[in-house]
Amino acid sequence: MRIRNHVLLTLLLLAAMAASSSAQTPAGSAPSAKAADEYTGPTLNTSLDGSVDSGSEIYGWTTSAGYIFNRHFSASVGVPVMFTRGTTSTGTTVSSSGIGNVFAQAQLVFKNPKLNYGATFTGAAPTGDTSKGRSTGRLTYDWTNQIAKEIDRFTPYASAGVGNSLFDTRYWQRPFLTLGGIAHFEAGTSFDLGHEFSVSGSAYDVAPWGTQKIYSLIVTKSGGSPGGTPKHGRVFQNNAETIGGASLDRDNGYNADLDYSPTKFIDLDVAYSHSMHFQLDTVSFTVGLNLTPLLHGRGITGH
């Protein structure tokens, strides 16, 4: 019943939503929304992202190139390079690096004084090393929709998405990948602090259905199972690959974020996320650089 209710809610939200956001997509993958109002044509972005928790460190350097067709529609392709370091349930430290899944992304944005609407579709090819958890070995996708309303300095928002894999967010680069039908929801608000600073807070819910698989970025297939008993359902600290039901990766929690944009082409971000299911606290960061002005014959300062 709980799964049916979530699926119904997803369909209703997808039908009714009418804010541009990055939602649940590879970090640094989309053309900069700040440049979309100023430019049309080719885009180039790169970012360094990281997430650290008590058992893992996940870092990614993602570079993407795309095209802004108009103020409503843009598309991009990107390549992430991943660096991982983690501790298994027995205390063994494992580290690896390599290319992740090459992805393509399309964004649709409609800004309106009454309500902003954004939709992002992301598809990822299985180019990462499956033996090290950087790919599920399958094509994966996610379709996320979001609405937002600007009220003075506050911007409340809500998003809902569906896919066959749980993609990372700006709050959390997970130490695992998933494969299986999944819906995800988030609602919160951001607040403009002034002087190019903003803060936000949100709550999220992840609602899988059917058979689920979790691929660990910590435990490699070549290393074998470390044994031991994973705590709080953290099977990614115990097995390279785990197959189970919807309870395997069902999750909910909350996020907090501080964002600083000293110029419209530089974005610095620090975030915190707490997973209720995995009882995991994660601190993340992003250093993003929009190189699009260089493609249009302008410097990063815009002069």
Backbone as CSV, one residue per row, in Angstrom:
resi,resn,N_x,N_y,N_z,CA_x,CA_y,CA_z,C_x,C_y,C_z
1,MET,0.823,-1.200,0.000,0.000,0.000,0.000,0.859,1.252,0.000
2,ARG,1.936,1.248,0.799,2.816,2.412,0.879,3.450,2.698,-0.474
3,ILE,3.877,1.645,-1.180,4.487,1.817,-2.494,3.475,2.367,-3.482
4,ARG,2.242,1.834,-3.454,1.215,2.310,-4.367,0.924,3.785,-4.136
5,ASN,0.887,4.187,-2.870,0.618,5.590,-2.556,1.727,6.484,-3.095
6,HIS,2.981,6.021,-2.973,4.097,6.820,-3.478,4.048,6.923,-4.995
7,VAL,3.740,5.819,-5.665,3.658,5.838,-7.123,2.553,6.787,-7.574
8,LEU,1.403,6.723,-6.895,0.294,7.604,-7.237,0.680,9.060,-7.026
9,LEU,1.371,9.339,-5.914,1.792,10.703,-5.640,2.768,11.190,-6.697
10,THR,3.667,10.299,-7.126,4.616,10.667,-8.179,3.887,11.063,-9.458
11,LEU,2.923,10.251,-9.875,2.188,10.524,-11.109,1.413,11.826,-11.015
12,LEU,0.833,12.079,-9.857,0.076,13.317,-9.670,0.992,14.530,-9.735
13,LEU,2.154,14.426,-9.094,3.089,15.548,-9.096,3.647,15.798,-10.489
14,LEU,3.965,14.727,-11.188,4.513,14.875,-12.531,3.494,15.498,-13.468
15,ALA,2.225,15.217,-13.234,1.182,15.767,-14.087,0.871,17.214,-13.739
16,ALA,0.984,17.564,-12.450,0.543,18.882,-12.014,1.661,19.913,-11.944
17,MET,2.916,19.502,-11.888,4.003,20.441,-11.665,4.157,21.413,-12.836
18,ALA,4.272,22.562,-12.498,4.453,23.577,-13.528,5.390,24.643,-13.002
19,ALA,10.872,25.788,-12.013,11.836,26.097,-11.163,12.960,25.326,-11.631
20,SER,13.585,25.872,-11.966,14.716,25.138,-12.451,15.570,24.692,-11.295
21,SER,16.143,23.479,-11.371,17.011,22.970,-10.316,17.850,21.846,-10.856
22,SER,18.829,21.439,-10.070,19.667,20.314,-10.468,19.078,19.007,-10.005
23,ALA,18.239,19.032,-8.975,17.538,17.855,-8.475,18.472,16.665,-8.385
24,GLN,17.965,15.464,-8.737,18.795,14.278,-8.578,19.449,13.911,-9.896
25,THR,20.570,14.555,-10.139,21.316,14.341,-11.359,22.798,14.360,-11.027
26,PRO,23.636,13.865,-11.927,25.063,13.896,-11.631,25.535,15.301,-11.301
27,ALA,26.324,15.427,-10.265,26.775,16.738,-9.812,27.521,17.468,-10.912
28,GLY,27.208,18.739,-11.073,27.906,19.566,-12.039,27.565,19.271,-13.482
29,SER,26.463,18.576,-13.727,26.216,18.086,-15.072,25.469,19.049,-15.965
30,ALA,24.676,19.942,-15.398,23.798,20.757,-16.212,24.426,22.090,-16.573
31,PRO,24.015,22.671,-17.717,24.445,24.033,-18.007,24.019,24.963,-16.887
32,SER,24.832,25.966,-16.593,24.540,26.853,-15.480,23.259,27.615,-15.705
33,ALA,22.349,27.533,-14.742,21.089,28.268,-14.839,21.346,29.772,-14.847
34,LYS,22.469,30.187,-14.223,22.781,31.607,-14.159,23.182,32.136,-15.530
35,ALA,23.692,31.246,-16.380,24.098,31.682,-17.713,22.964,31.557,-18.719
36,ALA,21.931,30.771,-18.381,20.868,30.498,-19.335,20.106,31.764,-19.713
37,ASP,20.013,32.731,-18.790,19.304,33.963,-19.084,20.153,34.913,-19.923
38,GLU,21.459,34.673,-19.978,22.365,35.586,-20.654,22.868,35.057,-21.980
39,TYR,22.983,33.730,-22.103,23.579,33.138,-23.281,22.632,32.176,-23.978
40,THR,22.836,32.049,-25.268,22.383,30.875,-26.011,23.611,30.378,-26.764
41,GLY,23.632,29.089,-27.022,24.788,28.528,-27.693,25.502,27.523,-26.809
42,PRO,26.772,27.217,-27.114,27.497,26.161,-26.400,27.805,26.530,-24.957
43,THR,27.907,25.501,-24.121,28.232,25.676,-22.708,29.361,24.729,-22.325
44,LEU,30.094,25.103,-21.275,31.171,24.258,-20.757,31.242,24.461,-19.253
45,ASN,31.153,23.359,-18.507,31.164,23.415,-17.052,32.071,22.345,-16.485
46,THR,32.679,22.644,-15.357,33.454,21.630,-14.642,33.276,21.844,-13.151
47,SER,33.320,20.778,-12.387,33.145,20.906,-10.936,33.872,19.784,-10.213
48,LEU,34.308,20.105,-9.011,34.882,19.125,-8.098,33.906,18.951,-6.955
49,ASP,33.469,17.714,-6.721,32.471,17.420,-5.700,33.006,16.350,-4.763
50,GLY,32.586,16.403,-3.520,33.011,15.392,-2.566,31.986,15.179,-1.475
51,SER,31.912,13.959,-0.981,31.042,13.612,0.147,31.838,12.739,1.111
52,VAL,31.787,13.101,2.393,32.542,12.378,3.415,31.591,11.982,4.538
53,ASP,31.609,10.693,4.904,30.856,10.219,6.058,31.774,9.367,6.931
54,SER,31.217,8.704,7.919,32.039,7.946,8.857,32.710,6.736,8.235
55,GLY,32.238,6.297,7.035,32.807,5.095,6.444,33.342,5.247,5.043
56,SER,33.197,6.455,4.452,33.627,6.578,3.068,33.945,8.018,2.696
57,GLU,34.737,8.153,1.648,35.023,9.433,1.018,34.827,9.236,-0.482
58,ILE,33.889,9.984,-1.058,33.586,9.873,-2.474,33.815,11.229,-3.122
59,TYR,34.733,11.278,-4.109,35.034,12.524,-4.800,34.793,12.336,-6.292
60,GLY,34.356,13.402,-6.926,34.125,13.334,-8.360,34.540,14.626,-9.053
61,TRP,35.188,14.495,-10.181,35.512,15.645,-11.024,34.737,15.462,-12.319
62,THR,33.748,16.326,-12.527,32.833,16.168,-13.650,32.969,17.338,-14.607
63,THR,33.148,17.026,-15.876,33.191,18.047,-16.914,32.089,17.773,-17.926
64,SER,31.341,18.811,-18.278,30.237,18.627,-19.216,30.219,19.750,-20.241
65,ALA,29.770,19.417,-21.418,29.593,20.383,-22.500,28.171,20.269,-23.008
66,GLY,27.601,21.392,-23.368,26.209,21.350,-23.797,25.855,22.498,-24.706
67,TYR,24.548,22.715,-24.830,24.050,23.773,-25.700,22.763,24.324,-25.111
68,ILE,22.707,25.648,-24.976,21.475,26.313,-24.548,20.755,26.787,-25.808
69,PHE,19.639,26.165,-26.108,18.907,26.482,-27.326,18.104,27.772,-27.178
70,ASN,17.508,27.955,-26.031,16.773,29.168,-25.718,16.598,29.223,-24.205
71,ARG,15.840,30.168,-23.706,15.713,30.320,-22.260,14.925,29.191,-21.606
72,HIS,14.338,28.333,-22.426,13.556,27.224,-21.878,14.254,25.870,-21.961
73,PHE,15.075,25.642,-22.972,15.582,24.291,-23.212,17.096,24.285,-23.382
74,SER,17.753,23.316,-22.725,19.192,23.113,-22.851,19.497,21.629,-22.746
75,ALA,20.668,21.236,-23.232,21.083,19.837,-23.181,22.595,19.785,-22.972
76,SER,23.079,18.672,-22.424,24.510,18.530,-22.172,24.898,17.069,-22.106
77,VAL,26.192,16.817,-22.255,26.777,15.494,-22.029,27.980,15.689,-21.110
78,GLY,28.265,14.695,-20.285,29.349,14.866,-19.331,30.060,13.571,-18.994
79,VAL,31.266,13.738,-18.454,32.096,12.606,-18.043,32.569,12.841,-16.611
80,PRO,32.220,11.958,-15.677,32.728,12.073,-14.313,33.952,11.178,-14.100
81,VAL,34.920,11.697,-13.368,36.044,10.894,-12.914,35.914,10.759,-11.408
82,MET,35.935,9.528,-10.907,35.623,9.263,-9.511,36.851,8.810,-8.725
83,PHE,36.911,9.261,-7.485,37.952,8.847,-6.548,37.252,8.413,-5.264
84,THR,37.432,7.180,-4.863,36.711,6.658,-3.701,37.673,6.059,-2.678
85,ARG,37.289,6.186,-1.426,38.040,5.592,-0.332,37.024,5.261,0.748
86,GLY,37.051,4.017,1.225,36.058,3.615,2.212,36.542,2.535,3.142
87,THR,35.747,2.319,4.180,36.051,1.305,5.179,34.934,0.270,5.199
88,THR,35.273,-1.000,5.047,34.282,-2.066,5.055,33.823,-2.353,6.480
89,SER,32.868,-3.281,6.622,32.311,-3.609,7.935,33.342,-4.264,8.845
90,THR,34.439,-4.777,8.265,35.487,-5.385,9.085,36.654,-4.433,9.349
91,GLY,36.540,-3.205,8.875,37.587,-2.221,9.118,38.645,-2.135,8.042
92,THR,38.491,-2.882,6.945,39.449,-2.833,5.852,39.260,-1.561,5.025
93,THR,40.354,-0.880,4.708,40.289,0.336,3.907,40.517,0.002,2.438
94,VAL,39.620,0.502,1.580,39.688,0.232,0.143,39.626,1.558,-0.598
95,SER,40.434,1.712,-1.634,40.399,2.933,-2.440,40.516,2.581,-3.912
96,SER,39.937,3.418,-4.770,40.023,3.207,-6.211,39.721,4.519,-6.920
97,SER,39.987,4.551,-8.219,39.698,5.732,-9.023,39.442,5.295,-10.455
98,GLY,38.727,6.128,-11.200,38.438,5.804,-12.585,37.242,6.562,-13.099
99,ILE,36.940,6.368,-14.373,35.814,7.037,-15.009,34.497,6.416,-14.539
100,GLY,33.511,7.245,-14.302,32.180,6.773,-13.965,31.334,6.639,-15.216
101,ASN,30.035,6.750,-15.071,29.122,6.606,-16.200,28.995,7.915,-16.978
102,VAL,29.292,7.865,-18.260,29.076,9.016,-19.136,27.571,9.252,-19.239
103,PHE,27.161,10.519,-19.158,25.727,10.796,-19.117,25.335,11.886,-20.106
104,ALA,24.063,11.895,-20.434,23.458,12.957,-21.241,22.254,13.480,-20.479
105,GLN,21.997,14.765,-20.661,20.956,15.397,-19.860,20.227,16.466,-20.667
106,ALA,18.918,16.529,-20.485,18.105,17.572,-21.106,17.321,18.292,-20.021
107,GLN,17.268,19.619,-20.102,16.572,20.422,-19.111,15.539,21.325,-19.776
108,LEU,14.388,21.382,-19.140,13.303,22.248,-19.592,12.934,23.170,-18.443
109,VAL,12.902,24.480,-18.696,12.670,25.459,-17.635,11.625,26.472,-18.091
110,PHE,10.664,26.750,-17.210,9.690,27.805,-17.445,9.606,28.668,-16.190
111,LYS,9.977,29.935,-16.332,9.934,30.859,-15.208,8.717,31.755,-15.347
112,ASN,8.000,31.890,-14.237,6.764,32.656,-14.229,6.651,33.366,-12.890
113,PRO,6.137,34.597,-12.858,5.995,35.293,-11.570,5.183,34.516,-10.542
114,LYS,4.251,33.685,-11.023,3.414,32.921,-10.097,4.080,31.624,-9.653
115,LEU,4.765,30.953,-10.582,5.360,29.658,-10.257,6.416,29.308,-11.288
116,ASN,7.548,28.807,-10.825,8.593,28.317,-11.715,8.502,26.803,-11.829
117,TYR,8.818,26.305,-13.016,8.775,24.858,-13.255,10.029,24.420,-13.996
118,GLY,10.584,23.293,-13.578,11.729,22.726,-14.274,11.635,21.220,-14.357
119,ALA,12.099,20.669,-15.472,12.144,19.220,-15.662,13.515,18.834,-16.185
120,THR,14.075,17.770,-15.646,15.388,17.285,-16.066,15.315,15.791,-16.342
121,PHE,15.744,15.400,-17.526,15.846,13.970,-17.851,17.317,13.645,-18.037
122,THR,17.783,12.630,-17.319,19.193,12.220,-17.378,19.292,10.745,-17.722
123,GLY,20.142,10.430,-18.669,20.441,9.046,-19.012,21.939,8.808,-18.881
124,ALA,22.316,7.667,-18.320,23.729,7.357,-18.100,24.086,6.030,-18.742
125,ALA,25.204,6.008,-19.463,25.683,4.787,-20.113,26.593,4.027,-19.155
126,PRO,26.631,2.695,-19.254,27.432,1.875,-18.322,28.908,1.859,-18.695
127,THR,29.557,3.021,-18.617,30.974,3.114,-18.983,31.908,2.916,-17.795
128,GLY,31.385,2.960,-16.573,32.215,2.766,-15.395,32.549,1.298,-15.170
129,ASP,33.533,1.052,-14.339,33.997,-0.300,-14.025,33.003,-0.953,-13.061
130,THR,32.310,-1.987,-13.518,31.320,-2.652,-12.673,31.960,-3.395,-11.505
131,SER,33.202,-3.852,-11.680,33.856,-4.604,-10.598,34.209,-3.708,-9.421
132,LYS,34.227,-2.390,-9.651,34.542,-1.444,-8.583,33.345,-0.577,-8.210
133,GLY,32.169,-0.978,-8.676,30.940,-0.317,-8.272,30.659,1.002,-8.951
134,ARG,31.425,1.358,-9.992,31.210,2.641,-10.640,30.148,2.575,-11.731
135,SER,29.560,1.399,-11.924,28.488,1.240,-12.893,27.659,0.028,-12.529
136,THR,26.389,0.053,-12.894,25.520,-1.108,-12.685,25.604,-2.079,-13.863
137,GLY,26.288,-1.651,-14.933,26.345,-2.482,-16.131,25.116,-2.344,-17.009
138,ARG,24.237,-1.416,-16.669,23.002,-1.200,-17.414,22.834,0.285,-17.711
139,LEU,22.063,0.604,-18.736,21.661,1.979,-18.962,20.747,2.408,-17.824
140,THR,20.991,3.564,-17.265,20.150,4.053,-16.176,19.596,5.429,-16.544
141,TYR,18.488,5.792,-15.911,17.852,7.062,-16.245,17.110,7.615,-15.040
142,ASP,16.837,8.900,-15.097,16.049,9.571,-14.070,15.308,10.742,-14.712
143,TRP,14.048,10.908,-14.326,13.236,12.031,-14.791,12.720,12.756,-13.564
144,THR,13.181,13.982,-13.352,12.822,14.749,-12.166,12.129,16.044,-12.552
145,ASN,11.050,16.370,-11.839,10.308,17.605,-12.041,10.292,18.393,-10.749
146,GLN,10.330,19.728,-10.874,10.323,20.567,-9.682,9.515,21.835,-9.901
147,ILE,8.853,22.281,-8.842,8.198,23.578,-8.839,8.807,24.417,-7.726
148,ALA,8.812,25.728,-7.917,9.336,26.637,-6.909,8.600,27.966,-7.004
149,LYS,8.503,28.646,-5.875,7.808,29.930,-5.807,8.658,30.911,-5.019
150,GLU,9.022,32.017,-5.662,9.813,33.041,-4.994,8.892,33.942,-4.178
151,ILE,9.141,33.992,-2.867,8.362,34.832,-1.956,9.352,35.682,-1.175
152,ASP,9.563,36.919,-1.648,10.568,37.788,-1.061,11.915,37.067,-1.109
153,ARG,12.566,36.829,0.045,13.857,36.147,0.062,13.718,34.629,0.135
154,PHE,12.532,34.144,0.381,12.301,32.704,0.470,11.920,32.136,-0.901
155,THR,12.358,30.905,-1.152,11.938,30.184,-2.348,11.569,28.755,-1.968
156,PRO,10.323,28.507,-1.561,9.896,27.130,-1.286,9.884,26.314,-2.581
157,TYR,10.192,25.034,-2.483,10.206,24.187,-3.667,9.810,22.763,-3.301
158,ALA,9.403,22.012,-4.311,9.082,20.594,-4.155,9.446,19.881,-5.444
159,SER,9.961,18.671,-5.340,10.341,17.914,-6.531,9.910,16.464,-6.389
160,ALA,9.735,15.829,-7.528,9.419,14.401,-7.575,10.039,13.820,-8.830
161,GLY,10.519,12.596,-8.743,11.149,11.975,-9.897,11.004,10.470,-9.880
162,VAL,11.200,9.868,-11.029,11.171,8.416,-11.170,12.342,7.989,-12.049
163,GLY,12.777,6.750,-11.885,13.863,6.228,-12.697,14.137,4.778,-12.362
164,ASN,15.218,4.250,-12.936,15.601,2.875,-12.618,16.888,2.833,-11.813
165,SER,17.319,4.013,-11.301,18.505,4.095,-10.472,18.438,5.376,-9.665
166,LEU,19.006,5.363,-8.467,19.003,6.530,-7.599,20.273,7.335,-7.866
167,PHE,20.119,8.483,-8.527,21.260,9.311,-8.876,21.676,10.167,-7.680
168,ASP,22.914,10.646,-7.719,23.413,11.504,-6.651,22.715,12.858,-6.668
169,THR,22.789,13.562,-5.546,22.278,14.918,-5.445,23.419,15.842,-5.047
170,ARG,23.152,17.131,-5.001,24.190,18.068,-4.567,24.490,17.890,-3.086
171,TYR,23.589,17.239,-2.342,23.795,17.025,-0.911,24.604,15.772,-0.604
172,TRP,24.595,14.800,-1.524,25.145,13.503,-1.150,25.574,12.713,-2.369
173,GLN,26.872,12.445,-2.464,27.373,11.465,-3.414,27.449,10.143,-2.667
174,ARG,26.516,9.273,-2.942,26.381,8.040,-2.175,27.552,7.079,-2.422
175,PRO,27.915,6.284,-1.422,28.983,5.295,-1.596,28.467,4.010,-2.252
176,PHE,27.416,4.120,-3.021,26.832,2.960,-3.706,25.979,3.443,-4.865
177,LEU,25.692,2.530,-5.801,24.747,2.754,-6.889,23.585,1.794,-6.699
178,THR,22.423,2.137,-7.255,21.271,1.247,-7.174,20.759,0.928,-8.574
179,LEU,20.044,-0.172,-8.671,19.367,-0.555,-9.907,18.019,-1.144,-9.537
180,GLY,16.955,-0.571,-10.098,15.600,-1.009,-9.796,14.657,0.182,-9.803
181,GLY,13.365,-0.079,-10.030,12.381,0.993,-10.070,12.385,1.813,-8.787
182,ILE,12.399,3.142,-8.933,12.518,3.982,-7.744,11.867,5.338,-7.990
183,ALA,11.227,5.859,-6.962,10.688,7.220,-6.976,11.335,7.997,-5.847
184,HIS,11.509,9.284,-6.051,12.127,10.101,-5.002,11.411,11.447,-4.903
185,PHE,11.363,11.982,-3.696,10.636,13.212,-3.412,11.491,14.107,-2.525
186,GLU,11.326,15.406,-2.695,12.023,16.359,-1.837,11.195,17.629,-1.734
187,ALA,11.191,18.232,-0.562,10.489,19.499,-0.371,11.255,20.324,0.647
188,GLY,11.349,21.614,0.408,12.075,22.472,1.324,11.991,23.913,0.887
189,THR,12.911,24.720,1.368,12.957,26.130,0.990,14.391,26.626,1.053
190,SER,14.685,27.598,0.226,15.959,28.300,0.295,15.698,29.722,0.764
191,PHE,16.743,30.352,1.292,16.614,31.715,1.801,17.834,32.519,1.371
192,ASP,17.593,33.649,0.740,18.658,34.513,0.253,19.187,35.355,1.408
193,LEU,20.450,35.118,1.794,21.060,35.851,2.902,21.632,37.194,2.460
194,GLY,21.731,37.405,1.158,22.371,38.599,0.654,23.860,38.400,0.494
195,HIS,24.511,39.320,-0.208,25.964,39.250,-0.429,26.365,37.937,-1.088
196,GLU,25.505,37.430,-1.970,25.752,36.217,-2.762,25.712,34.929,-1.944
197,PHE,25.204,34.969,-0.715,25.047,33.779,0.112,23.579,33.357,0.149
198,SER,23.348,32.056,0.197,21.998,31.534,0.410,22.079,30.241,1.214
199,VAL,21.028,29.956,1.968,20.945,28.713,2.730,19.656,28.004,2.340
200,SER,19.637,26.709,2.527,18.422,25.949,2.234,18.309,24.760,3.173
201,GLY,17.098,24.286,3.333,16.828,23.090,4.118,15.709,22.313,3.458
202,SER,15.780,20.993,3.530,14.757,20.171,2.877,14.669,18.804,3.533
203,ALA,13.574,18.127,3.255,13.381,16.736,3.655,13.202,15.902,2.393
204,TYR,13.666,14.645,2.407,13.552,13.814,1.216,13.002,12.440,1.571
205,ASP,12.495,11.773,0.557,11.986,10.408,0.717,12.320,9.618,-0.537
206,VAL,12.799,8.404,-0.369,13.127,7.514,-1.476,12.224,6.296,-1.377
207,ALA,11.476,6.019,-2.449,10.481,4.951,-2.429,10.705,3.973,-3.582
208,PRO,11.480,2.910,-3.362,11.706,1.901,-4.413,10.528,0.923,-4.485
209,TRP,10.482,0.161,-5.570,9.535,-0.941,-5.669,10.183,-2.079,-6.463
210,GLY,9.737,-3.293,-6.193,10.281,-4.444,-6.899,11.681,-4.808,-6.435
211,THR,12.350,-5.622,-7.238,13.697,-6.078,-6.910,14.697,-4.928,-7.012
212,GLN,15.550,-4.821,-6.015,16.563,-3.767,-5.975,17.961,-4.384,-5.881
213,LYS,18.926,-3.702,-6.491,20.321,-4.100,-6.387,21.141,-2.911,-5.909
214,ILE,22.081,-3.162,-5.006,23.002,-2.133,-4.545,24.420,-2.548,-4.905
215,TYR,25.134,-1.644,-5.596,26.512,-1.882,-6.011,27.415,-0.972,-5.185
216,SER,28.306,-1.571,-4.431,29.143,-0.817,-3.506,30.330,-0.153,-4.205
217,LEU,30.621,1.088,-3.803,31.836,1.758,-4.250,32.994,1.503,-3.297
218,ILE,32.698,0.791,-2.210,33.708,0.513,-1.189,34.250,-0.905,-1.316
219,VAL,33.349,-1.877,-1.437,33.735,-3.285,-1.550,33.805,-3.658,-3.022
220,THR,34.953,-4.062,-3.503,35.113,-4.446,-4.900,34.877,-5.945,-5.076
221,LYS,34.478,-6.336,-6.275,34.239,-7.749,-6.553,35.527,-8.564,-6.464
222,SER,36.624,-7.962,-6.883,37.893,-8.687,-6.841,38.376,-8.914,-5.414
223,GLY,37.913,-8.056,-4.491,38.345,-8.190,-3.108,37.535,-9.194,-2.317
224,GLY,36.387,-9.626,-2.889,35.548,-10.576,-2.182,34.786,-9.931,-1.039
225,SER,33.878,-10.675,-0.442,33.096,-10.158,0.675,33.945,-10.118,1.936
226,PRO,33.956,-8.958,2.638,34.783,-8.863,3.835,34.189,-9.568,5.037
227,GLY,32.934,-10.021,4.914,32.276,-10.653,6.054,31.809,-9.625,7.054
228,GLY,31.462,-10.068,8.244,30.967,-9.138,9.244,29.499,-8.833,9.033
229,THR,28.930,-8.071,9.934,27.519,-7.717,9.861,27.390,-6.217,9.647
230,PRO,26.759,-5.796,8.552,26.622,-4.357,8.307,25.639,-3.727,9.294
231,LYS,25.926,-2.514,9.733,25.061,-1.809,10.660,24.060,-0.948,9.898
232,HIS,22.851,-0.853,10.438,21.820,0.038,9.914,21.555,-0.187,8.424
233,GLY,21.622,-1.428,7.991,21.320,-1.741,6.599,22.372,-1.300,5.605
234,ARG,23.581,-0.983,6.050,24.640,-0.528,5.147,25.306,-1.720,4.471
235,VAL,24.566,-2.370,3.584,25.081,-3.569,2.909,26.247,-3.223,1.997
236,PHE,26.362,-1.958,1.594,27.465,-1.535,0.732,28.805,-1.565,1.467
237,GLN,28.786,-1.740,2.785,30.025,-1.907,3.538,30.390,-3.379,3.721
238,ASN,29.540,-4.259,3.173,29.715,-5.684,3.401,29.822,-6.507,2.124
239,ASN,29.131,-6.058,1.057,29.094,-6.822,-0.183,29.295,-5.907,-1.385
240,ALA,29.970,-6.422,-2.404,30.133,-5.669,-3.648,28.786,-5.485,-4.334
241,GLU,27.938,-6.503,-4.273,26.610,-6.435,-4.887,25.611,-7.123,-3.978
242,THR,24.498,-6.471,-3.726,23.449,-7.021,-2.874,22.121,-6.937,-3.598
243,ILE,21.372,-8.030,-3.608,20.053,-8.080,-4.244,19.001,-8.294,-3.165
244,GLY,17.918,-7.534,-3.239,16.868,-7.673,-2.239,15.603,-6.962,-2.667
245,GLY,14.697,-6.771,-1.717,13.440,-6.109,-1.987,13.540,-4.604,-1.830
246,ALA,12.368,-3.957,-1.824,12.321,-2.499,-1.774,12.910,-1.925,-0.493
247,SER,12.918,-2.721,0.577,13.448,-2.221,1.845,14.966,-2.036,1.806
248,LEU,15.612,-2.574,0.771,17.076,-2.518,0.681,17.581,-1.079,0.611
249,ASP,16.924,-0.251,-0.200,17.388,1.132,-0.360,16.296,2.167,-0.116
250,ARG,15.181,1.740,0.492,14.174,2.727,0.900,14.791,3.640,1.950
251,ASP,14.531,4.934,1.850,15.231,5.868,2.727,14.431,7.158,2.877
252,ASN,14.727,7.894,3.909,14.231,9.253,4.082,15.197,9.982,4.988
253,GLY,15.147,11.300,4.951,16.066,12.078,5.766,15.907,13.550,5.499
254,TYR,16.941,14.311,5.820,16.868,15.757,5.644,18.231,16.314,5.246
255,ASN,18.204,17.510,4.656,19.400,18.145,4.116,19.489,19.599,4.572
256,ALA,20.706,20.128,4.598,20.948,21.545,4.821,22.088,21.965,3.903
257,ASP,22.053,23.228,3.446,22.997,23.644,2.422,23.330,25.124,2.569
258,LEU,24.612,25.455,2.350,25.069,26.838,2.292,25.761,27.049,0.957
259,ASP,25.289,28.046,0.202,25.801,28.281,-1.137,26.355,29.706,-1.238
260,TYR,27.504,29.840,-1.897,28.127,31.146,-2.095,28.564,31.259,-3.547
261,SER,28.094,32.311,-4.214,28.444,32.545,-5.613,29.099,33.913,-5.737
262,PRO,30.412,33.987,-5.594,31.094,35.283,-5.656,30.951,35.971,-7.000
263,THR,30.797,35.193,-8.084,30.442,35.729,-9.387,29.389,34.793,-9.958
264,LYS,28.757,35.198,-11.046,27.715,34.356,-11.622,28.269,33.120,-12.309
265,PHE,29.593,32.974,-12.356,30.192,31.827,-13.017,30.952,30.917,-12.055
266,ILE,30.944,31.251,-10.783,31.606,30.428,-9.772,30.603,30.089,-8.685
267,ASP,30.565,28.836,-8.285,29.631,28.411,-7.256,30.353,27.540,-6.236
268,LEU,30.276,27.933,-4.972,30.873,27.184,-3.875,29.754,26.721,-2.959
269,ASP,29.797,25.458,-2.571,28.660,24.885,-1.864,29.138,23.925,-0.783
270,VAL,28.532,24.016,0.399,28.788,23.073,1.486,27.428,22.565,1.967
271,ALA,27.287,21.254,2.105,25.991,20.677,2.444,26.123,19.583,3.498
272,TYR,25.013,19.313,4.150,24.929,18.240,5.146,23.668,17.439,4.867
273,SER,23.775,16.114,4.962,22.622,15.248,4.761,22.602,14.150,5.814
274,HIS,21.418,13.853,6.334,21.265,12.762,7.298,20.295,11.734,6.740
275,SER,20.757,10.498,6.599,19.924,9.382,6.149,19.362,8.647,7.355
276,MET,18.038,8.568,7.431,17.388,7.870,8.540,17.574,6.362,8.408
277,HIS,17.442,5.853,7.195,17.526,4.409,6.977,18.922,3.870,7.286
278,PHE,19.944,4.548,6.755,21.315,4.084,6.957,21.960,4.677,8.204
279,GLN,21.241,5.577,8.883,21.794,6.258,10.062,23.187,6.788,9.737
280,LEU,23.209,7.630,8.687,24.480,8.097,8.149,24.447,9.611,8.007
281,ASP,25.479,10.261,8.546,25.643,11.708,8.405,26.733,11.987,7.378
282,THR,26.410,12.826,6.394,27.333,13.090,5.295,27.530,14.585,5.122
283,VAL,28.792,14.997,4.998,29.136,16.381,4.684,29.676,16.413,3.256
284,SER,29.152,17.328,2.450,29.538,17.398,1.043,29.975,18.806,0.665
285,PHE,30.717,18.895,-0.438,31.126,20.197,-0.952,31.117,20.170,-2.471
286,THR,31.008,21.353,-3.064,31.099,21.503,-4.514,31.864,22.772,-4.837
287,VAL,32.807,22.660,-5.740,33.483,23.821,-6.307,33.191,23.785,-7.803
288,GLY,32.285,24.649,-8.241,31.847,24.622,-9.621,32.328,25.828,-10.409
289,LEU,32.708,25.608,-11.649,33.167,26.686,-12.520,32.456,26.580,-13.862
290,ASN,31.763,27.660,-14.226,31.092,27.738,-15.513,32.019,28.435,-16.502
291,LEU,32.529,27.694,-17.471,33.480,28.226,-18.440,32.806,28.751,-19.700
292,THR,31.486,28.801,-19.698,30.738,29.240,-20.872,31.170,30.610,-21.391
293,PRO,31.467,31.599,-20.525,31.882,32.909,-21.050,33.097,32.839,-21.962
294,LEU,33.993,31.888,-21.706,35.176,31.750,-22.559,34.787,31.340,-23.979
295,LEU,33.718,30.563,-24.094,33.253,30.138,-25.409,32.605,31.276,-26.175
296,HIS,32.187,32.316,-25.441,31.503,33.444,-26.062,32.396,34.686,-26.112
297,GLY,33.704,34.466,-25.940,34.657,35.549,-26.072,34.653,36.546,-24.933
298,ARG,34.210,36.079,-23.730,34.201,36.956,-22.586,34.965,36.298,-21.439
299,GLY,35.562,37.080,-20.585,36.288,36.538,-19.459,35.354,36.072,-18.371
300,ILE,35.905,35.383,-17.390,35.108,34.874,-16.278,34.437,36.007,-15.507
301,THR,35.070,37.173,-15.503,34.481,38.310,-14.776,33.344,38.943,-15.541
302,GLY,33.182,38.537,-16.835,32.095,39.073,-17.645,32.461,40.355,-18.367
303,HIS,33.720,40.772,-18.300,34.146,42.017,-18.957,34.863,41.702,-20.268
